[in-house]
Amino acid sequence: MTFDFLPALITFAFVSSITPGPNNLMLMASGANYGFRRSLPHMAGISLGHGFMVFILGLGLLQIFKTFPMLKLILTVICSVYLVYLSYKIATASAPGKPKDGARPFTFLQAAAFQWVNPKAIYMGITAQTNYGPEASTAPLWMTSLLVAVAFSCTNLPSVSTWAWMGTQIRRWLQSPARLRAFNLTMAALLILTLVPVIKGLL
């Protein structure tokens, strides 16, 4: 087995991980509302949870989606509804350092589970495994699936951490209730906008 495809895979993983999407927008909001340290489990959950999902896709879930397209449609609808709910939670988040109504950042498990209802994360995994995984290689199924997953996890963590760090940089500016409200409403609106390509794909 050769690894000539690794540079292309890592480039794809980096570009798709660093660009705006549900994970990054939520981490920026988390960094702004809760700080970098409290957002660490959220970051780790994204990176490891997405890597696990990519691995499972390579092992056979991708083929199941192709055989039963209705399953993919159902998952897409669930994703969309959940993202609308998360947008509402972001829009109504409390002031930095002053959580109310039980508000708290995502836990590791919550962030990991979210990858299964994150349209962009699922698309990234399907694209990666199709272009660089078992379908594009003669190597053993588990080996190529695992390699793609590890490449994503290693590239993903520093990428998503950047967004949480950017959120922490504006925490002081967000001490004003009006500014915090405007920021959270903007993040919520942007999160909703990430559904536009998903909705177009259903039409």
N, C-alpha and C positions, 0 to 999 in steps of 0.2 A: 504493500500500500504506500502511495506517495502522498505528500502533504502539500502539493503545489497550490491547492485551493485555499490554504489557510490565510494568506494575505487578503484575498477577496472576502473570505468569510469574516475575518476580524474587522475589515473596513465596513462591511454591511452591518455587523453587530454594533459597531461604534456609532455609525451615522443614524441607524434606526433607534438606538438607545438614547442618544443625546438630544435628538430633536423633540419638539413639544408633543406631548401625548398625555393620556390620563395619569400614568404613573408620575411623570415629571411635574405636571401641574399640581397634583395632590401633594407631592413632596415639597414644592415651593411654598404652598399654603401651609404645610405642616411646619416647615422651617420658620416661617414668619410667625405662626401662632404658638408654637411649642418650643422652638429652638432646635439646634442641630443635634445635641446629645439625646434629647427625648425622641428624636426622629430616627435614630440609628436602627432600632428594630424594624421600622418601616422600610428603610433602605435595604437591610439584609434580607428581609422577607421578599422584596421585589427581585433581587438578584438571584437568590437561591430558589425561590418559588418559580420564577420564570425559567430558570435553567432546568428545573425538574419537569416543567410542562413541555419544554422543547424536547427533552429526552423521551417523554411518553409519546409525543407526537411522532417522533422518529421510529419508535418501536412498533407503531401500528395504528394509533388513533387517527392519523392523517388518512389512512386507507379507509377507516370506518366512515369518516366524514364524506369521502368520495362515493362510498357504496350507499350510504344513507344521507343524502343531502338535507333531508328534513331535520336531522339532528343538529346540523350546523345552523339552520334557520332558527330553531328553537333556542339554541344557545345565544344567537345574535340578539334575539328579542329580550332574553334575560339580561344580557350585557347592557342593552340600552336602558332598560328600566332601572337597573342598579346604578348606572352612571347618573341618571337623573336624580336618584335619591342622594347620591354622594354630592352632587352639585348643590342640593338643598342644604346638606350638612355643612358644606364649606361656606355657603352664603350666610349662614346663621352662626358661624363660629364666634367665640367670645374673644375678648381682648387678649393680647400676648401675655402669658404669665398669670392670667386670671380666668382659668377655665370655669365654666358653669354648666349646670345641668348634666354633670358627668362627662363633659367633653374631654377627650383625650386623643393622642395620636394613635395611628394604627399600630397594633401589635405585630410581631413577626408573623404569626399564623394568619392574621387577617390580611396582611399584605401579600403573603404567599398564596392564599386562597383567592385573592382578588385577581390574580393573573388569569384565572380560568373564566373570568367574566370581563376581561379587558380586551376589547376588539383589536386594538393595536398590537398588544402582546401576542395574541393568538395569530394575527396575520404575520408578525415577525417570525414566529416559530414555524408556521407552515411554509413561508417563503424560504427560510434558512434550510429546513430539512429537505425541501424539494430541490433546491439548487446545489446544496453542499452535502446533504446527508445520504441516507440509504438509496434514495431514488437516483442519485447521481454518482454512486460509487459501487464498486464490486467488492468492497471490504465487508467484513461481517456486520450485520445489522446493528448489534449493540455497540460496536466500536465507533462507527461513524455517528450514530445517534448521540453517544456520550461525548464525542469530540466536539460536535456542534454545540451541545448543551454547555460544556465547560467553557468553550470560547465565548459564549454569550454571557455567562455568569461573570467571568473575569473582566470582560469589557463593560458590562452593564453597571457594576458597582460604582466605579469612579464616575461614570456618566450621570447616574441618578443622584449621586452625592453632590454633584455640582449644583443641581437645582435646589436641593435642600439648603446648601450653603448660600445661594443667592437669596433664598427666603430669609435667612438669618440676618443678612446685611441690611434689610429694610425693617427689621423689628422695631428699632428705635423710632423710625419715621412713622410706624403704624401705632404708636402709643396714642395718637389722636383717634378717638372713636369714629370720627367721620372718615378719616383716611383708611382705617381698618375695614370699615363697612364697604368703602369703595373698592378696596383691594380684594376682599373676599367675594364681592359680587362679580368683579371682573374675572377672578379665577373660576367661579362657578359658571359664568357665561362661556368662558373658553373651553371648559370641560364639556359643556353641552355641545359646543361647536365641533368637538372631536367626533361626534356622532354623525355629522353630515355625510362623510364618505360611506359610513355603514348604512345609513338610510338610503343613499343613492344606490348602493349595491343591492338593496332589497327590491327596488322599484324596477 
